[in-house]
């Protein structure tokens, strides 16, 4: 029973963060559905070629397999940010924007590779051949994946630094659980708006490159702001005096 009580706060924090993300996702889907960005009844929808293609391919067991592949990619991405924050909190390395971005880039690349490995296994040889005939050469695809992973790396790097900023605030006497939940809600709301906007420019019959590029640029700018903004907050916290409540245990540990 004591172990359950000791674990209650971290698990309740996790559940609260998950609920916040679910609510934000529901809001984003409602907005996307109401404005026509998404058409949930894809059979009767028109002018949404991306959804038409995906829904025509992912049927039955292939759809279930794709859910697993997408879940694996999301888990790897989330674990990367959490691992970076945990390593920084443990003192293995100082949180820095450069390392957060590079590990975010690597994590995004691994997540994409895992996604491709599983997805290629759920498509038939005919489908793979048909897709291959419409795609550029392998070197171009590899470079494109690396560039896209670098773009996602800014998001994962920003998430990693936000986690570290919450840890830094906790060391200054604030609640880590509250900090993580608030950061999840605030940053998640921004990401939700940008995701809906970006997909609205992508999921159309005729993609406008200026519109899509504008949303992509906005995504990148916000990610960079979060990345360096969190780093600035961490530096400010590191320079602040340690609260007396935190200093006493530290002094006692040093004496022991």
Secondary structure, 3 states (H helix, E strand, C coil): CHHHHHHHHHHHHHHHHHHHHHHHHHHHHHHHHHHCCCCCCCCCCCCCHHHHHHHHHCCCHHHHHHHHHHHHHHHHHHHHHHHHHHHHHHCCCCCCHHHHHHHHHHHHHHHHHHHHHHHHHHCCHHHHHHHHHHCCCHHHHHHHHHHHHHHHHHHHHHHHHHHHHHHHHHHCCCCHHHHHHHHHHHHHHHHHHHHHHHHHHHCCCCCCHHHHHHHHHHHHHHHHHHHHHHHHHHHHHHHCCCCHHHHHHHHHHHHC
